[in-house]
Amino acid sequence: MFDRIRSAALFGIHQATVALGISLFPVAVFARRQLGINVPIGRLVETTGEAYENVEE
């Protein structure tokens, strides 16, 4: 039962980071072009995706 709750929670967190990454994309492009700063949203999405995939195993 706790595995299902954990899996659902990680899926929700992963989906939230994907939505955050999509919504912050224009900010990330601006920061990279104008300020030379990389925003690590992609790495955050990959990390939560890997965590969700590891729960399923």
C-alpha positions in Angstrom: 0.0 0.0 0.0 2.8 2.4 0.9 4.5 1.6 -2.4 1.4 2.8 -4.3 1.3 6.0 -2.3 5.0 6.6 -2.8 4.7 5.9 -6.5 1.8 8.3 -6.9 3.6 11.0 -4.9 6.7 10.7 -7.1 4.6 10.7 -10.2 2.9 13.9 -9.0 6.3 15.5 -8.2 7.6 14.5 -11.6 4.6 16.0 -13.4 4.9 19.2 -11.4 8.6 19.5 -12.3 7.7 19.0 -16.0 5.1 21.7 -15.8 7.5 24.0 -14.0 10.1 23.3 -16.7 7.7 24.2 -19.5 6.5 27.3 -17.8 10.0 28.5 -17.0 11.4 27.8 -20.4 11.2 31.5 -21.6 13.0 32.6 -18.4 15.7 29.9 -18.9 16.3 31.0 -22.5 16.5 34.7 -21.5 18.9 33.9 -18.6 21.1 31.9 -20.9 21.2 34.4 -23.7 21.3 37.7 -21.8 23.0 36.7 -18.5 25.0 33.6 -19.4 23.3 31.6 -16.6 22.1 28.1 -17.0 18.9 27.2 -15.2 19.1 23.4 -14.2 15.4 22.6 -14.7 16.3 19.8 -17.1 18.4 18.1 -14.5 15.6 18.3 -12.0 13.1 16.8 -14.4 15.6 13.9 -15.2 16.2 13.2 -11.5 12.5 13.0 -10.6 11.9 10.9 -13.6 14.6 8.4 -12.6 13.3 8.3 -9.1 9.8 7.5 -10.4 11.1 4.8 -12.7 13.1 3.2 -9.8 10.0 2.9 -7.7 8.2 1.0 -10.4 10.9 -1.8 -10.3 
